Every structure is written in structure tokens, then in C-alpha cells.
Amino acid sequence: MEKVWDELKKIEAQAEQIQNDAQARAKKMVFLAKQDAEKLVENSKTYAEAESQKLYAKAIEKANLERDELLKTNEEAAGNLKLRAEKRMDKAVLLVVNAILEDN
């Protein structure tokens, strides 16, 4: 009977050791998982920052292109207005001269 008790004590000690090992492994797994999660969060922040910089650069580039197009369009319109004004300048000068001569 004593032999059975000794065997049971050995089995109980082994079970306790297995439980302790399992707890230690679980703690280590939790620690490693936490480290991995922190790395993932940090990588996500880095990726998000890089992505936002790309989007910002694209937005600036697009705004500059639109500004250049508008500037070109406005320069063309100003040129057309200048040409129209120059064509009418002779008529305007004649009207002014005639008005001055008629007043005298």
C-alpha cells in the first residue's frame, strides 16, 4: 500500500510540475504575443505615417497641376481680352478726339 502512495505522490508531483511548466509557457506566450502586438502597432503607425505623406504629396502635386492649368487658362483669356482691346483702341481714340473737337 505504501508503494501505491509513493507512486501517487510521484504522479502528483509530476502533475504539479506539468502544471507549473504549462503556466510558465503560457506566461511566455502571452509576453511574446504582447511584444508581437506592440511591433504590429508600431509598424502600423509607421505605415500610416508613410501612407499619409504619400497622400499629402499627391494632393500637393494635384493642386499644383490644377493651379498651373487655371493660370494657363487665365493667361489665354487675358491675352484674348488684350487683343480685343487693341482692336478697339483706334475706334476709342477717334471717339475721344471727335468728342474733344466737338466741344470746342
VEXGUZA-872498 format. One record per residue (C-alpha): x, y, z; residue number from 0. Coordinates in nm, 3 decimals, always signed. Layout:
BEGIN
> X | Y | Z | NUM;
...
***
This chain:
BEGIN
> +0.000 | +0.000 | +0.000 | 0;
> +0.284 | +0.230 | +0.082 | 1;
> +0.421 | +0.167 | -0.263 | 2;
> +0.091 | +0.284 | -0.414 | 3;
> +0.103 | +0.601 | -0.201 | 4;
> +0.459 | +0.668 | -0.310 | 5;
> +0.359 | +0.618 | -0.671 | 6;
> +0.061 | +0.851 | -0.629 | 7;
> +0.288 | +1.115 | -0.474 | 8;
> +0.523 | +1.086 | -0.771 | 9;
> +0.233 | +1.120 | -1.012 | 10;
> +0.101 | +1.418 | -0.815 | 11;
> +0.447 | +1.580 | -0.821 | 12;
> +0.470 | +1.520 | -1.194 | 13;
> +0.125 | +1.668 | -1.247 | 14;
> +0.221 | +1.972 | -1.043 | 15;
> +0.543 | +2.011 | -1.246 | 16;
> +0.346 | +1.979 | -1.571 | 17;
> +0.102 | +2.243 | -1.448 | 18;
> +0.389 | +2.477 | -1.349 | 19;
> +0.556 | +2.424 | -1.687 | 20;
> +0.228 | +2.494 | -1.866 | 21;
> +0.180 | +2.816 | -1.667 | 22;
> +0.535 | +2.926 | -1.742 | 23;
> +0.486 | +2.853 | -2.113 | 24;
> +0.154 | +3.035 | -2.111 | 25;
> +0.315 | +3.341 | -1.948 | 26;
> +0.594 | +3.333 | -2.205 | 27;
> +0.342 | +3.301 | -2.489 | 28;
> +0.144 | +3.596 | -2.354 | 29;
> +0.464 | +3.800 | -2.323 | 30;
> +0.570 | +3.715 | -2.679 | 31;
> +0.221 | +3.783 | -2.813 | 32;
> +0.222 | +4.121 | -2.639 | 33;
> +0.561 | +4.202 | -2.794 | 34;
> +0.437 | +4.099 | -3.137 | 35;
> +0.124 | +4.309 | -3.095 | 36;
> +0.333 | +4.611 | -2.994 | 37;
> +0.553 | +4.562 | -3.301 | 38;
> +0.245 | +4.537 | -3.522 | 39;
> +0.103 | +4.856 | -3.375 | 40;
> +0.434 | +5.037 | -3.425 | 41;
> +0.461 | +4.907 | -3.781 | 42;
> +0.104 | +5.018 | -3.846 | 43;
> +0.186 | +5.366 | -3.719 | 44;
> +0.495 | +5.380 | -3.940 | 45;
> +0.298 | +5.254 | -4.240 | 46;
> +0.016 | +5.500 | -4.175 | 47;
> +0.261 | +5.789 | -4.149 | 48;
> +0.429 | +5.691 | -4.476 | 49;
> +0.093 | +5.649 | -4.646 | 50;
> -0.028 | +5.989 | -4.523 | 51;
> +0.292 | +6.150 | -4.654 | 52;
> +0.230 | +5.991 | -4.995 | 53;
> -0.129 | +6.113 | -4.999 | 54;
> -0.019 | +6.461 | -4.894 | 55;
> +0.244 | +6.472 | -5.170 | 56;
> -0.013 | +6.357 | -5.428 | 57;
> -0.261 | +6.621 | -5.310 | 58;
> +0.004 | +6.893 | -5.338 | 59;
> +0.101 | +6.772 | -5.684 | 60;
> -0.262 | +6.766 | -5.797 | 61;
> -0.324 | +7.115 | -5.657 | 62;
> -0.015 | +7.247 | -5.836 | 63;
> -0.127 | +7.093 | -6.166 | 64;
> -0.475 | +7.241 | -6.129 | 65;
> -0.325 | +7.580 | -6.043 | 66;
> -0.100 | +7.566 | -6.349 | 67;
> -0.395 | +7.477 | -6.572 | 68;
> -0.601 | +7.764 | -6.430 | 69;
> -0.310 | +8.002 | -6.470 | 70;
> -0.268 | +7.899 | -6.835 | 71;
> -0.640 | +7.941 | -6.898 | 72;
> -0.641 | +8.284 | -6.732 | 73;
> -0.334 | +8.394 | -6.929 | 74;
> -0.506 | +8.290 | -7.253 | 75;
> -0.821 | +8.480 | -7.155 | 76;
> -0.616 | +8.788 | -7.064 | 77;
> -0.435 | +8.768 | -7.397 | 78;
> -0.767 | +8.748 | -7.583 | 79;
> -0.902 | +9.046 | -7.391 | 80;
> -0.586 | +9.244 | -7.469 | 81;
> -0.621 | +9.166 | -7.841 | 82;
> -0.985 | +9.272 | -7.839 | 83;
> -0.896 | +9.592 | -7.655 | 84;
> -0.616 | +9.670 | -7.901 | 85;
> -0.853 | +9.620 | -8.196 | 86;
> -1.095 | +9.871 | -8.044 | 87;
> -0.827 | +10.123 | -7.945 | 88;
> -0.832 | +10.310 | -8.278 | 89;
> -1.208 | +10.349 | -8.260 | 90;
> -1.184 | +10.469 | -7.899 | 91;
> -0.915 | +10.727 | -7.989 | 92;
> -1.130 | +10.858 | -8.274 | 93;
> -1.431 | +10.888 | -8.046 | 94;
> -1.228 | +11.081 | -7.788 | 95;
> -1.075 | +11.313 | -8.050 | 96;
> -1.416 | +11.377 | -8.208 | 97;
> -1.571 | +11.446 | -7.869 | 98;
> -1.296 | +11.695 | -7.784 | 99;
> -1.319 | +11.866 | -8.123 | 100;
> -1.699 | +11.891 | -8.100 | 101;
> -1.675 | +12.058 | -7.757 | 102;
> -1.454 | +12.333 | -7.898 | 103;
***
